[in-house]
Amino acid sequence: MTDHAADGLLRLWLEDVKAVAPEADPTFAASVGDGLVARWSQPHRRYHTLQHLTEMFAAFEQLAGPAGLDARERAVIRIGAWLHDAVYDVQAPPGDTERASAALGREMLSALGVPGADIDEVEALILMTIDHGDTAATPAGGVFHDADLWILAAPADRFDEYCEQVRQEYAEVPEDRYSQARSRILGDLVDRENVYRTVTARTAWTERARANVRREIARLT
């Protein structure tokens, strides 16, 4: 991602922080944002990068209006997106990086003066991504959930690129073990009654998501 694109993301971060914490010091908020960009740009990442964050923001734009989210609610879930993969370690036990990201988010947002209720919501959004369950069963939670899983319904070439990016992140895992685990994870996401929570995503994305995942599982197995 270009420096110009990263600068655009940082401007959006500062706008969102100001929307939820008007008294936050702009210089400190910018420093926190720079730190988050550095985290999302770590060399061991291939999929969980600023590209994923940008795609989540684009998906938010499609979903937030029909879900009835106001400007402040959109700011909160964008902040949640920045923090949901702030810690990313493929060697950590399942759920540990999400819990670490939630803890880091709580620390950062508290320092910025974000209200406690918003911090609680961001924490719930992040923890939901452990298994994409019902931890944050709210309209904002539905939008966040679906935006995070937009990639499953991406155009075929982007979905295939995503699959390769995830494989690169787990390059040290033997092929047979990776194929079994990855097939199980993908299957769990699309075999449930509803892949997506919002009406908009269920209508527009479900069929393509299931087709993409079936194709990838067939390749893996």
C-alpha positions as CSV (number, residue, x, y, z in Angstrom):
1,M,0.0,0.0,0.0
2,T,1.3,3.4,-0.9
3,D,2.3,6.1,1.6
4,H,-0.5,8.2,0.2
5,A,-3.1,5.5,1.0
6,A,-1.7,5.1,4.5
7,D,-1.9,8.8,5.0
8,G,-5.6,8.7,4.0
9,L,-6.2,6.0,6.5
10,L,-4.5,8.0,9.2
11,R,-6.7,11.0,8.4
12,L,-9.7,8.9,8.8
13,W,-8.4,7.5,12.1
14,L,-8.0,11.1,13.5
15,E,-11.5,12.0,12.3
16,D,-12.9,9.0,14.1
17,V,-11.0,9.5,17.3
18,K,-12.2,13.1,17.3
19,A,-15.8,12.0,16.8
20,V,-15.8,9.7,19.8
21,A,-13.2,11.5,22.0
22,P,-13.4,15.3,21.2
23,E,-10.9,16.1,24.0
24,A,-8.2,13.7,22.8
25,D,-4.9,15.4,22.1
26,P,-4.4,15.4,18.3
27,T,-0.7,14.9,18.5
28,F,-1.1,11.9,20.8
29,A,-3.9,10.5,18.6
30,A,-1.6,10.8,15.6
31,S,1.1,9.0,17.4
32,V,-1.3,6.1,18.3
33,G,-2.4,6.0,14.7
34,D,1.2,5.8,13.5
35,G,1.8,2.9,15.8
36,L,-1.2,1.1,14.4
37,V,-0.1,1.6,10.9
38,A,3.3,0.1,11.9
39,R,1.6,-2.9,13.4
40,W,-0.5,-3.5,10.3
41,S,2.6,-3.2,8.2
42,Q,4.7,-5.8,10.0
43,P,6.7,-8.0,7.6
44,H,5.2,-11.3,8.7
45,R,1.7,-10.2,7.6
46,R,0.4,-11.0,4.1
47,Y,-3.3,-10.8,4.4
48,H,-3.8,-9.1,7.8
49,T,-2.4,-5.8,6.4
50,L,-3.6,-2.3,5.6
51,Q,-5.2,-3.9,2.5
52,H,-7.6,-5.9,4.7
53,L,-8.3,-2.8,6.8
54,T,-9.1,-0.8,3.6
55,E,-11.4,-3.6,2.3
56,M,-13.2,-3.6,5.7
57,F,-13.8,0.1,5.5
58,A,-15.2,-0.2,1.9
59,A,-17.5,-3.0,3.1
60,F,-18.7,-0.8,6.0
61,E,-19.8,1.8,3.5
62,Q,-22.0,-0.7,1.7
63,L,-23.5,-2.0,4.9
64,A,-23.7,0.8,7.4
65,G,-26.5,2.9,5.7
66,P,-29.0,0.0,5.3
67,A,-28.2,-1.1,8.9
68,G,-29.2,2.4,10.1
69,L,-25.8,3.3,11.7
70,D,-25.2,7.0,12.4
71,A,-21.9,8.8,11.9
72,R,-20.7,8.2,15.4
73,E,-21.5,4.4,15.3
74,R,-19.6,4.2,12.1
75,A,-16.6,5.9,13.7
76,V,-16.7,3.4,16.6
77,I,-16.7,0.3,14.3
78,R,-13.9,1.8,12.2
79,I,-11.8,2.2,15.3
80,G,-12.7,-1.4,16.2
81,A,-11.4,-2.5,12.7
82,W,-8.1,-0.7,13.4
83,L,-7.7,-2.6,16.6
84,H,-9.1,-6.1,15.8
85,D,-5.9,-7.4,14.3
86,A,-3.5,-5.0,16.0
87,V,-1.8,-8.0,17.5
88,Y,-1.2,-10.8,15.0
89,D,0.8,-13.9,15.8
90,V,0.1,-17.0,13.8
91,Q,2.0,-19.1,16.4
92,A,-0.2,-18.1,19.3
93,P,-2.9,-20.4,20.6
94,P,-6.4,-19.8,19.0
95,G,-8.0,-16.7,20.4
96,D,-4.9,-15.3,22.1
97,T,-4.1,-12.7,19.5
98,E,-7.7,-11.5,19.5
99,R,-7.7,-11.2,23.3
100,A,-4.3,-9.4,23.2
101,S,-5.7,-7.0,20.5
102,A,-8.7,-6.3,22.7
103,A,-6.5,-5.6,25.7
104,L,-4.3,-3.3,23.7
105,G,-7.3,-1.6,22.3
106,R,-8.7,-1.0,25.8
107,E,-5.4,0.5,26.9
108,M,-5.0,2.8,23.8
109,L,-8.6,4.0,23.8
110,S,-8.5,4.7,27.6
111,A,-5.4,6.8,27.1
112,L,-7.2,8.7,24.4
113,G,-10.1,9.4,26.6
114,V,-12.7,7.4,24.7
115,P,-15.8,6.8,26.8
116,G,-16.0,3.5,28.6
117,A,-19.2,2.3,26.7
118,D,-17.4,2.7,23.4
119,I,-14.3,0.9,24.7
120,D,-16.6,-2.0,25.8
121,E,-18.2,-2.1,22.4
122,V,-14.8,-2.2,20.6
123,E,-13.7,-5.0,22.9
124,A,-16.8,-7.0,22.1
125,L,-16.3,-6.5,18.4
126,I,-12.7,-7.7,18.6
127,L,-13.6,-10.7,20.7
128,M,-16.3,-11.7,18.3
129,T,-13.7,-12.3,15.6
130,I,-12.3,-15.3,17.6
131,D,-15.1,-17.5,16.1
132,H,-17.4,-14.9,14.5
133,G,-20.1,-15.9,17.0
134,D,-22.7,-13.8,18.7
135,T,-20.5,-11.9,21.1
136,A,-21.6,-8.5,19.6
137,A,-25.2,-9.2,18.5
138,T,-26.1,-5.6,17.7
139,P,-26.6,-3.7,14.4
140,A,-23.1,-2.4,14.6
141,G,-21.8,-5.8,15.5
142,G,-23.5,-7.3,12.4
143,V,-21.9,-4.7,10.1
144,F,-18.5,-5.3,11.7
145,H,-18.9,-9.1,11.4
146,D,-19.9,-9.0,7.8
147,A,-17.3,-6.5,6.7
148,D,-14.6,-8.7,8.3
149,L,-15.9,-11.6,6.2
150,W,-16.4,-9.7,3.0
151,I,-13.3,-11.3,1.6
152,L,-15.1,-14.7,1.4
153,A,-17.4,-13.1,-1.2
154,A,-14.7,-11.1,-3.0
155,P,-14.3,-11.5,-6.8
156,A,-12.7,-14.8,-7.6
157,D,-9.2,-13.4,-8.3
158,R,-9.2,-11.4,-5.1
159,F,-10.4,-14.4,-3.1
160,D,-7.7,-16.6,-4.6
161,E,-5.1,-14.0,-3.7
162,Y,-6.5,-13.9,-0.2
163,C,-6.1,-17.7,0.1
164,E,-2.5,-17.5,-1.0
165,Q,-1.8,-14.6,1.4
166,V,-3.1,-16.6,4.3
167,R,-1.0,-19.6,3.2
168,Q,2.0,-17.4,3.2
169,E,1.3,-16.3,6.8
170,Y,1.3,-20.0,7.8
171,A,4.2,-21.0,5.5
172,E,5.8,-22.9,8.3
173,V,2.8,-25.2,8.8
174,P,3.1,-28.5,6.8
175,E,0.8,-28.8,3.8
176,D,-1.4,-31.6,5.1
177,R,-1.9,-30.0,8.5
178,Y,-2.7,-26.7,6.9
179,S,-5.1,-28.1,4.5
180,Q,-7.1,-29.9,7.2
181,A,-7.2,-26.9,9.5
182,R,-8.0,-24.4,6.8
183,S,-10.7,-26.5,5.3
184,R,-12.4,-26.9,8.7
185,I,-12.2,-23.1,9.5
186,L,-13.6,-22.1,6.1
187,G,-16.3,-24.8,6.3
188,D,-17.4,-23.6,9.7
189,L,-17.9,-20.1,8.4
190,V,-20.0,-21.0,5.4
191,D,-21.9,-24.1,6.5
192,R,-23.8,-22.2,9.2
193,E,-27.4,-21.2,8.4
194,N,-26.4,-17.6,7.8
195,V,-22.9,-16.7,6.7
196,Y,-23.7,-13.0,7.2
197,R,-25.8,-11.1,9.7
198,T,-27.0,-8.1,7.8
199,V,-29.8,-8.4,5.2
200,T,-27.6,-6.5,2.7
201,A,-24.7,-8.9,3.0
202,R,-26.9,-12.0,3.1
203,T,-28.6,-11.0,-0.1
204,A,-25.6,-9.8,-2.0
205,W,-22.7,-11.9,-0.8
206,T,-23.8,-15.3,0.5
207,E,-24.0,-17.2,-2.8
208,R,-20.6,-16.0,-3.9
209,A,-19.0,-16.7,-0.5
210,R,-20.2,-20.3,-0.5
211,A,-19.0,-20.8,-4.1
212,N,-15.6,-19.4,-3.4
213,V,-15.1,-21.4,-0.2
214,R,-16.3,-24.6,-1.8
215,R,-13.7,-24.1,-4.6
216,E,-10.9,-23.5,-2.1
217,I,-11.8,-26.5,0.1
218,A,-11.9,-28.7,-3.1
219,R,-8.4,-27.4,-3.9
220,L,-7.1,-28.0,-0.4
221,T,-8.5,-31.5,-0.2
